Amino acid sequence: MSYSAKAADMAPTASTVLIGGTLLLQPMSAPPPQDPIPPDANLNGYGFGAQDDGRPGSTGNPPSAHPGGASGPAEESNAIGPHDCQTSSDNVQVCKPVDGDGKAVKVSPAELALTTWTRMPIPTPVVRTAPPRRSTGLVGLPEWFWVTNSHPISGRATARSVWIEVTARPQNLTIHPGYGNRIVRCAGVGTAYDRSRPASAQQTDCSYTYQRSSAHEPGSAYRARVTVTWGGTWRGSDGTGGALPPLNRTTSFRLRVAEAQGLYG
């Protein structure tokens, strides 16, 4: 699969298996990242190591043989019937059941589109604010929020003679300003604040005005959370297409807000 927009390298962590007309996700081994993801970088982040199953201990007894020399796992594998598996260059594995004549059942574009959609490299949002987070905001002054990495992303996948194209676009922004504050939802991903223009000449739908300082919060800062909802569409080799279920990506950060008289009084 090729993507038209640059995104962070994401090694595939799962492959999709189509067995008997049903899509299954099976884990694929992938090395952990060089640096662990901070706990507050993305509320939908990953935990490494703790979720590994590991190997069961050996009892020293050889596995019991089933009649005819077949092992238990082999019998369970054969229970799904004969099938033909193909792995594309995009690491998408599609297993197709075969009939008595050895003819593979064709995967539908809709199934392939949904599989591709779940593996799209949708990025964690990079959020900027005005006033900037390295400074202190003011009570009564709107805090602007906008996302800088929100370009559409396209992907293509093939399975034998079937191909699909998927496109993802950011739809809206949800701002959680901090505990006890009103949630803000706005269309798009916000408007960038232009420091070269007067504030009175600019406006945005993605802002929040704090009514009290963050002095009472842990670390004297609000914990803000921003979620970008992405929508997707697809089209297939047979002329079909449609919409895909939304995907969310979230990040969080600290915001300090002070009373104006505390700064200038």
N, C-alpha and C positions, 0 to 999 in steps of 0.2 A: 504494500500500500504506500502511496506517496501522498504527502501533505503539502498543500500550497502555502501554508503559513508556518513560519518557524515556531517551534515550541520546544520546551525542555525535553531532553532525551528521556524517553520512557521505555525501558526494557519490558517486553511483554511478560506478564505474570500469570496469564492463563491462556489456554487454547480452547476453542469451541469445537464441540463434537456433535454432529448431527447423527442420531441413531434412531431409526424407525420413525423419522419425521419429527423427532423431538430434539431441541437444542440443549446441549449440556455444556457447562463450563468446567474444564478440568485443569488443575494447577499445573504450571510449568515452572521448572526451576529457573531462578534468575538471581544473580549476585546482588547482595544488599548494596545500597549507595555508599559512596566513600564517607559522607558525613551524615549522621542521623538527622532526621527532620525534627526541628524544635517542636515541643508540645503545642505551642501557640501559633505555629506557622499556618496550620490548616486544620480546622476541626474535623475534617474528613481524612486525617492523615493516617499513616500506617505504623504498625508496630513490627519491629523486626526481631526475629529470634524466638520470641515467646510463643508465636503461633506455629512453630515447627513441630511436627508430630514426633520426629526422632525415630529411632529404631527400637522395637521391643527387645527386651533381654532374652537371651537364649537359655532354655532349660536344660540343654545338653542332650535332649531326646530327639532323634530324627523325626521328621514329619511323617505322620501316618499315611500310608499309601491307600488309595481307593481301589476297588476292584478294577481289574484291567490295567492297572498301572497309572491311571489318571489321577492327578492331584485335585484337591478341592478348588483352588483358584481357577484351574483350567476349565473345570466343569461350569463354574459360574460365568467365565468369560464366554464359553460357547452358548450359554443360555440366551444371549442376545441374538444369536443367529449369525450367519456369515455376513461379512461387511468388507467394504473396500475403503481404505483411508488414504487421503491425499493431503499433503502439507504444502501450502503455497509459499511464495517468497516472503509473504507478510507474516509468516508463522501462524496462519489460520489453518487449523486442521479440521477437515470435514470428512466424517465417516459416513458412508452411504451403504445402507443395507442392499444386498444383492438377492435377486430371486433365484429360482432353481437353475436357470440357465446362465447364472453368473452375470446378469445385466444389472448395473447399478441404478438405483433410484435417484432421480435428478433433484438437487436442492433448489428451492425456490429463491428468487431474488429477494423476497420479503424476509426470509429467514437469514440470508446472507447480510442484508442491510442491518438487521437488528444486532447481529453478531458484531459487525464492523462498528456500529454506533457505540456499543458498550466498551470498545477498545480505542475510541478516539482520544488523542492526547489533549484533552481540554485542560488548559493551564489553571493553576491557582491564581486568583486575581492579584495583580500588583496595584495597590491603592495609594493614591496621593490625596492630600487634604490641604485646605487653605482655611485658616492659618496652618502652616506645615507642622507635622508632628514633632519636629525637633524644637519647636517653640511652644509657647503656652497660649491656648485659646482664651477667649473672654466670654463671660456670662453675657447673654444677650446678643452676641455676634454670631451670625450663621457660620457653621463649620461646613465647608464644601467637601464633597467626596466624589472622586472619579477614578476610573480604572484605565490603566495605560496599555494593557496587553489584551485587547479585546477584538482582534482582527478575526474575520471568518476563517474557518479551517475546513479544508476539503480532503476527502480520502476516497480511495478506490480499492475494491477487492474483487478477485475472480475465483471461481471454483468450476474448473473444467470449462464448459461453454457459457457459463452464467457469469455476468459481471454486474456490479452496482457502483454507484457514486453517491457519497454521503457528504452533505455540507452542514456545518454547525455554525450558528450565529448567536451572539449574546442577545438576550431578550430584555432583561430587566435587572435592577439592582435592589437589594434589600439591605437596609442599614439598621443594625442594632446598636444604638449609641452607648449602651451600658445599662447596668441593672436599674430597673425602675423607670427608664426613659421610654418614650413612645417610639415604636418601630416605624421607619420610613421606607416606603416602596416607591420606586420611580422607574419609568420606562427608559430603556437604553442603559448606558453605563456612566452617566454623569457628564457634566461639562467642565472642561479644564479651566481653572482660574487664570486669567491673564494679568500678571502684575504690572504690565505696561499700560493698562487701562484703568480708569477710575472704577471703584467698586460700585458706584451708583449706576454705571453704564453696563453692568453685567448681571446676569441672573441664572439660576439653576434650579431644577426640580429635586436634585439630589443633595440636600443639605439638612442639617439639624441645628437648632438653636438651643443650647444648654441654658437652663434656668437657675442652676446653682453650680458652685464650684466643685471640683473633684477632690477637695481637701479631705472629705469624709470617706473617700474610697480607699481600698487597700493600695498602698504605694502612692497615695495622693493622685491617682490617675484613673480615669474610666477605662474599662476594657471594651473597646468597640469591636464589632464583628460585621463584616461585609460579605454578602453572598451574591454571586452572579449566577443567574439562571440562563442556561443555553438551550436553544431549540434546534431541532435538526430536521432536514428533509432528505429524501433519497429518490433516485430513479434507477430503474433496472434495464437490463438488456432486452426484456420482453415488452418494454413500454410502460410498465407499471411504476408506481411511485407513491409518495405520500409523506406524512409527518411522522416524526419519531418522538418518544416520550422525553420530557425535559431532563436535563442533567444540571446539578448544582455544584459549584465550587466556592469554598469559603476560606477566608483568612481573618485573623484578628490581630489587634494591636492596642497599645496604650495611648490615651489622649489626656493631656493635662489641661484643665480649664480653671481659670482664676477669676476672682471678682475684680472689676476694673479699679475700684478704689484701693484694692490690695496692691496693685502695680503702681498706681500714680498718686495715691493719697499720702 
